[in-house]
């Protein structure tokens, strides 16, 4: 879409800086008018699009990994869905959670799963290979999503811009409520007697109370190093299901 501009607005605080520069360059002589020009509509929109949708939190503590996420899907200013699944078990001992645009997240997850089929136990290698594809046009270069991939030894943060960062902290969060969830989890992590599961559930409950894009329909996946099993906990308001999914 294009927009024809005949004169500059009274104030330019509502348009991007790029559009303001165009106005300045097109001023002619002493006149306060500009020549007729076709300006792309992108000049009048922000270049920093915010994808409101979810909160994903990963906690490692006491030989246990807990990854939890809410189920809310937001379409603009509308709550579109409340029980989406955003935390997945890729391998028996590998978990991933994502936030961002729905199509981009599913595309990212599909490519990640294929990479793990080639290298089932090499999380770091898989994440690096995936980000390399973003730089070599193997699939769309800029995806509006972030993803956490965690195994007993590694926690990776992958972005749709092609970044792969190995996290050395025990707590990591992504999504619109990440600041609330990560701050709460860091504080609760120091409490004795609380495992990764208890810390993750309490922290995301705090985030859900503060972030309007996070609800209380939680899905929690756990890797327990001692029992060597994957446990799944799903809480949709008043119902909960808890079971052992498999062994390795």
QUIVEN-V712669 format. One record per residue. RES is the residue in one letter. NEAR is the number of other ideal C-beta (glycine too) atoms within 12 Angstrom. D_CENTER is the distance of its C-alpha to the mean C-alpha in Angstrom with 1 decimal. Layout:
((RES | NEAR | D_CENTER) (RES | NEAR | D_CENTER))
//
This chain:
((X | 11 | 29.6) (X | 12 | 31.9) (X | 19 | 33.4) (X | 14 | 37.0) (X | 25 | 37.6) (X | 16 | 41.2) (X | 16 | 40.9) (X | 25 | 38.4) (X | 17 | 37.0) (X | 10 | 38.5) (X | 9 | 35.3) (X | 19 | 32.3) (X | 10 | 29.9) (X | 13 | 28.0) (X | 25 | 27.5) (X | 21 | 25.7) (X | 16 | 27.6) (X | 20 | 28.1) (X | 29 | 30.1) (X | 22 | 32.1) (X | 16 | 33.1) (X | 25 | 34.3) (X | 29 | 36.5) (X | 15 | 38.0) (X | 15 | 38.8) (X | 23 | 40.5) (X | 18 | 42.8) (X | 15 | 46.3) (X | 9 | 49.3) (X | 6 | 50.1) (X | 11 | 48.8) (X | 15 | 45.7) (X | 16 | 44.8) (X | 22 | 42.8) (X | 19 | 43.6) (X | 13 | 42.1) (X | 22 | 38.9) (X | 15 | 36.2) (X | 28 | 32.8) (X | 17 | 29.6) (X | 16 | 27.6) (X | 17 | 24.5) (X | 24 | 26.6) (X | 23 | 26.2) (X | 17 | 22.5) (X | 14 | 19.9) (X | 14 | 18.2) (X | 8 | 15.0) (X | 15 | 13.3) (X | 17 | 10.9) (X | 27 | 8.7) (X | 26 | 9.3) (X | 40 | 8.4) (X | 50 | 7.3) (X | 51 | 7.3) (X | 52 | 7.1) (X | 56 | 9.9) (X | 52 | 12.0) (X | 44 | 15.6) (X | 35 | 18.6) (X | 31 | 22.0) (X | 23 | 25.5) (X | 18 | 25.0) (X | 32 | 22.2) (X | 43 | 18.4) (X | 48 | 16.6) (X | 50 | 13.1) (X | 51 | 12.5) (X | 52 | 10.3) (X | 50 | 11.8) (X | 33 | 13.0) (X | 37 | 12.8) (X | 30 | 12.3) (X | 31 | 13.3) (X | 16 | 15.4) (X | 13 | 16.3) (X | 10 | 18.1) (X | 14 | 18.7) (X | 22 | 17.3) (X | 19 | 17.5) (X | 19 | 16.9) (X | 23 | 16.7) (X | 22 | 16.6) (X | 31 | 13.9) (X | 31 | 13.2) (X | 43 | 9.7) (X | 45 | 11.1) (X | 32 | 13.6) (X | 31 | 16.6) (X | 38 | 17.1) (X | 28 | 20.2) (X | 23 | 22.3) (X | 30 | 21.0) (X | 39 | 17.5) (X | 47 | 14.4) (X | 46 | 10.8) (X | 51 | 7.8) (X | 44 | 4.8) (X | 47 | 2.9) (X | 38 | 5.0) (X | 26 | 8.7) (X | 25 | 10.4) (X | 18 | 12.8) (X | 30 | 10.6) (X | 38 | 8.5) (X | 21 | 12.0) (X | 27 | 13.5) (X | 43 | 11.4) (X | 33 | 12.1) (X | 24 | 15.7) (X | 33 | 16.3) (X | 41 | 14.9) (X | 24 | 17.3) (X | 20 | 20.1) (X | 34 | 19.8) (X | 31 | 20.1) (X | 17 | 23.1) (X | 15 | 24.7) (X | 22 | 23.9) (X | 19 | 23.3) (X | 20 | 23.4) (X | 22 | 22.2) (X | 34 | 18.5) (X | 26 | 18.7) (X | 22 | 20.7) (X | 33 | 18.5) (X | 38 | 15.3) (X | 25 | 17.7) (X | 27 | 19.3) (X | 41 | 16.2) (X | 33 | 15.4) (X | 21 | 19.1) (X | 27 | 19.0) (X | 29 | 16.9) (X | 18 | 19.8) (X | 13 | 22.5) (X | 11 | 21.7) (X | 18 | 21.4) (X | 24 | 18.8) (X | 21 | 17.2) (X | 18 | 16.6) (X | 21 | 13.8) (X | 35 | 10.9) (X | 26 | 8.4) (X | 40 | 5.3) (X | 39 | 3.7) (X | 49 | 5.5) (X | 55 | 7.9) (X | 48 | 11.5) (X | 46 | 14.3) (X | 35 | 18.0) (X | 24 | 21.0) (X | 20 | 21.4) (X | 31 | 18.1) (X | 37 | 14.6) (X | 38 | 12.5) (X | 34 | 9.4) (X | 45 | 9.0) (X | 29 | 8.0) (X | 35 | 9.3) (X | 22 | 12.0) (X | 27 | 13.6) (X | 23 | 12.9) (X | 33 | 13.3) (X | 24 | 13.9) (X | 23 | 15.7) (X | 26 | 15.2) (X | 13 | 18.6) (X | 20 | 17.7) (X | 28 | 17.7) (X | 38 | 14.8) (X | 40 | 11.1) (X | 42 | 8.3) (X | 44 | 4.7) (X | 42 | 4.4) (X | 30 | 7.8) (X | 38 | 9.9) (X | 36 | 8.8) (X | 22 | 12.2) (X | 29 | 14.2) (X | 45 | 13.0) (X | 34 | 13.3) (X | 21 | 16.6) (X | 33 | 18.0) (X | 42 | 17.2) (X | 24 | 18.9) (X | 17 | 21.9) (X | 31 | 22.3) (X | 30 | 22.0) (X | 14 | 25.4) (X | 18 | 27.0) (X | 11 | 29.4) (X | 11 | 29.5) (X | 23 | 25.9) (X | 27 | 24.1) (X | 37 | 20.4) (X | 34 | 20.4) (X | 26 | 22.0) (X | 40 | 19.9) (X | 48 | 16.6) (X | 34 | 18.1) (X | 29 | 19.7) (X | 46 | 16.9) (X | 51 | 14.5) (X | 30 | 17.6) (X | 28 | 18.1) (X | 38 | 14.6) (X | 34 | 15.4) (X | 19 | 18.7) (X | 20 | 17.5) (X | 32 | 14.4) (X | 21 | 15.6) (X | 32 | 12.4) (X | 42 | 12.3) (X | 34 | 15.3) (X | 27 | 17.3) (X | 32 | 17.1) (X | 44 | 15.6) (X | 39 | 15.3) (X | 44 | 16.1) (X | 44 | 16.8) (X | 42 | 19.2) (X | 42 | 20.9) (X | 29 | 24.2) (X | 22 | 26.0) (X | 13 | 29.4) (X | 15 | 29.6) (X | 18 | 27.9) (X | 21 | 26.2) (X | 33 | 23.0) (X | 30 | 22.9) (X | 29 | 20.9) (X | 29 | 20.7) (X | 26 | 19.8) (X | 27 | 20.6) (X | 21 | 21.1) (X | 15 | 22.9) (X | 8 | 26.3) (X | 12 | 26.0) (X | 17 | 24.8) (X | 16 | 25.2) (X | 16 | 25.4) (X | 14 | 26.6) (X | 17 | 26.9) (X | 22 | 25.4) (X | 17 | 26.9) (X | 13 | 28.5) (X | 20 | 28.6))
//
